[in-house]
């Protein structure tokens, strides 16, 4: 089961969005365990916390540094602690890992040996670091993008509050993986920063930090805490009232009956969520730059945003293969350098192809050949492709790959602008005694191109229309009105 599915189930079962840290920190250790302070007493303490709260939280978050600080005994303690967590509760290993050389080994150890479901990473090594962890398909990473620590502001808010570094981190890291595998970690003591992160990442899971700073229990402080919690929920919950994980106050580790405190916090949070739900439609924090598109009507909205963020759509005057000059350029070849986006794109093609009847897949050179290759591997169908030009030497083949006359071929291309390359490719295939019924593309540029495909005797299928991409980017705040008009039909 994927991390996202496991988390969703735990939230529903325990009616909780609380995450409890498992930190053998001597500063908050209860007196009855602190008297001995050895690995055995720390294990008793961690196990007691787990057994007391397993029906009250949606995740546990052991902090790796506390365990490694104890040496070999600490790693044994970590293994025992992780094994004590019920299998239905997801585990987020708080590592803030930032070393490329050790990343492959840590990913294998954490995910395969320790069995954790997710891990926190520093963003500054970039996608190369994340890729080592994302190779494990059912696991997830939490990218640490904002800290509430006061001395961090000089770095993460550079160069200015309008375009701070931490929002640049949020925008760029989303191209590394889809919603199932990449989440964000945000210090939420500043609800305004949390709201800005949410606006940049409207569908991502966010793990908040530093929300219980004012939770000491006199009535005035408790009232302030509730007010802060409401602001955090307004800023951090997604459009469906979810997508947010909150940490449990570390007081839970220090007291003799942690279940009472955790249950109280859970009830408080749930009550605040219920109140927030009534207010959400008029909450100003949700208005700027948030993608409010109905996901049922636009199931690929997040993918569109990722394609834009990795530079597949740019605004520059470009001459197309057809000779037309457009004030923008769509370059889908960039996706091959972003494995997670590439995988998501192949998945959208696959959903269409699964409803078609064919014997082989053909990719149109050169832009769609990687996609056609990925589809052939995913769907377990043989691949062929028509050459752009026939060599004057060697086998002089018009079609590369093995095939039998009379077979039905589905043609895969990247984008339909004039339809010329797709139609010519299909006709080459047919000239070799094969049949072509369907042409499947990622983007339909509209302007009547599908009608031209049909007049040529083929059935066009497209994952996205250019108008859908345009509307999604505009509504999400990725492009301005001038760019929106430029991307409209010419």
C-alpha positions, -999 to +999 in steps of 0.1 A: +000+000+000+013+035-009+021+060+018-007+083+007-033+055+009-020+043+042-022+078+056-057+083+042-069+051+059-053+060+092-069+095+092-103+079+085-099+051+111-086+072+140-104+104+130-071+122+135-047+143+115-022+143+144+014+130+140+033+121+171+071+123+173+090+094+188+120+111+202+141+096+231+150+131+242+163+131+278+150+167+283+113+155+282+119+120+297+095+111+325+112+106+359+104+068+361+124+062+330+150+088+335+162+072+367+180+045+347+185+063+313+197+034+292+186+018+260+162-005+278+145+023+297+142+043+265+126+013+247+101+010+275+093+047+272+089+046+234+068+014+235+045+029+262+039+060+240+030+039+210+007+015+229-010+045+245-017+065+213-019+041+184-057+047+180-054+085+183-028+095+156-025+092+118+013+088+118+044+085+139+075+105+132+107+092+148+136+117+146+167+099+134+192+122+151+181+112+186+187+075+178+220+079+160+233+101+189+230+069+210+254+049+188+248+013+179+224+009+208+204+038+194+200+021+160+188-011+178+164+011+197+151+026+165+145-008+149+126-020+180+106+012+181+096+010+145+087-027+148+063-018+177+043+006+155+011-010+142+015-018+105-016+003+096-001+035+110+024+052+085+059+061+097+076+093+087+113+092+094+124+127+103+160+127+089+163+161+070+187+141+049+211+163+028+239+140+016+239+127-019+266+101-014+248+082+013+213+087-001+209+054-019+221+034+011+198+054+035+168+049+012+173+012+010+178+009+048+149+031+057+124+017+033+134-019+030+151-028+063+133-005+088+100-004+068+093+033+072+068+048+047+082+083+042+113+104+050+121+141+053+147+156+030+165+189+026+157+204-008+191+220-016+209+191-031+180+190-057+163+163-076+193+140-077+190+135-040+152+130-041+154+105-070+173+080-048+143+078-025+116+081-052+129+049-068+108+032-041+073+036-057+051+030-026+072+054-004+071+092-001+094+121+007+086+152+027+106+181+014+115+206+041+107+240+026+101+265+054+113+267+090+096+288+118+131+293+134+136+330+136+173+329+125+163+310+093+143+340+079+174+357+065+179+328+042+145+315+033+129+349+027+157+361+005+157+381-017+123+396-007+089+387+007+073+388-028+096+362-042+112+344-013+135+314-016+112+290+002+084+295-024+110+289-051+118+256-034+081+247-033+075+255-070+106+236-082+104+204-061+069+196-072+082+186-106+102+158-089+072+135-081+034+132-081+010+137-052+014+101-040+052+104-035+061+141-026+048+161+003+060+192+020+071+201+055+064+236+067+070+255+099+034+267+106+040+292+134+036+318+107+002+311+091+009+336+063+039+315+051+018+283+053-009+299+032+016+309+006+030+274+004-006+260+001-013+284-027+018+271-046+009+235-038-029+233-036-031+195-037+000+184-018+001+169+017+017+193+042+033+183+075+031+214+097+057+221+125+059+244+155+022+249+161+020+243+199+044+270+210+017+288+230-001+257+244+006+260+281-026+255+299-039+287+315-071+298+300-058+329+283-029+310+266-053+282+257-076+307+240-046+321+221-037+286+210-072+279+196-070+312+177-037+302+162-050+268+153-079+282+134-055+304+114-032+274+107-062+253+095-075+281+073-040+285+058-030+248+055-061+227+047-066+220+010-097+229-009-114+196+003-106+202+039-077+178+041-041+175+031-027+186+064-008+168+092-003+185+126+022+175+152+013+165+188+026+187+215+058+172+229+042+174+264+027+140+254+061+124+257+068+137+292+035+129+310+024+096+326-009+094+306-002+106+271-035+092+257-054+119+276-034+147+261-034+133+226-072+127+227-078+162+239-057+177+211-074+154+185-108+166+197-097+202+197-083+199+161-114+182+148-137+208+164-116+236+148-117+218+114-155+216+116-157+253+123-132+261+096-152+242+070-181+267+074-157+296+070-135+283+042-155+296+012-151+332+024-115+329+037-092+354+020-062+332+025-075+308-001-080+332-030-046+342-045-030+317-068-049+286-056-061+261-082-098+259-075-106+237-105-130+209-099-107+178-100-135+156-113-138+178-144-100+183-147-083+152-134-049+162-148-048+197-132-018+189-110+001+174-140-005+205-160+010+226-133+040+203-131+046+205-169+046+243-166+069+243-137+095+222-155+095+245-185+074+225-210+055+257-218+074+290-224+063+323-238+086+332-267+080+337-304+086+303-321+083+290-357+065+257-357+072+228-381+041+238-400+056+273-406+032+291-383+047+315-358+033+312-322+040+336-293+046+305-271+063+271-273+053+237-259+082+214-256+072+180-242+107+165-247+117+180-213+096+154-195+122+126-202+146+143-178+119+142-150+112+106-143+082+112-121+065+136-145+074+113-174+058+083-156+026+104-149+024+114-186+027+078-197+000+068-172-024+093-189-018+078-223-021+043-209-057+050-197-067+058-232-049+029-249-064+004-225-098+010-241-086+006-277-079-026-297-045-029-314-016-053-319+013-030-317+022+006-307+039+030-331+057+062-320+062+091-343+098+102-345+113+118-327+094+135-299+070+107-291+095+078-292+103+079-255+066+080-246+058+051-270+086+031-255+073+037-220+038+027-231+051-005-247+069-015-215+039-006-193+012-022-214+034-051-226+028-045-263+055-046-290+068-013-305+075-002-340+081+032-355+081+047-390+114+063-400+115+100-409+137+091-438+148+058-454+185+052-453+203+046-485+222+017-469+216-012-446+181-027-445+165+004-459+134-001-438+105+023-438+093+008-405+116-003-377+106-033-356+090-066-362+054-069-374+030-090-395+009-076-424-027-070-414-020-062-378-037-031-362-014-004-350-022+025-326-002+056-334+012+077-305+023+113-310+030+141-286+010+171-298-014+178-326-009+212-341-015+207-379-018+169-376+007+165-405+033+144-388+007+120-372-011+116-405+021+110-425+033+085-400+000+066-401+001+065-439+037+052-439+026+024-415-004+016-438+018+015-469+035-016-453+003-036-451-007-026-416-039-010-403-042+022-383-075+032-367-065+054-337-041+082-331-034+091-295-017+123-285-010+142-252-021+176-263-048+186-289-040+221-301-076+223-313-084+248-341-100+220-361-070+196-361-090+166-349-115+172-378-085+169-402-074+137-385-110+123-389-112+133-426-080+114-431-097+083-419-084+081-383-099+085-348-081+111-327-077+108-289-061+134-267-052+135-230-055+173-229-068+202-249-048+234-252-078+253-238-078+231-207-041+238-201-046+275-206-075+277-182-058+256-156-026+277-157-046+310-155-069+299-127-040+286-107-021+319-110+008+303-130+003+327-160-010+363-162-038+376-185-014+386-213+000+350-213-035+336-211-045+355-242-013+344-260-020+308-253-055+311-266-063+300-301-047+321-328 
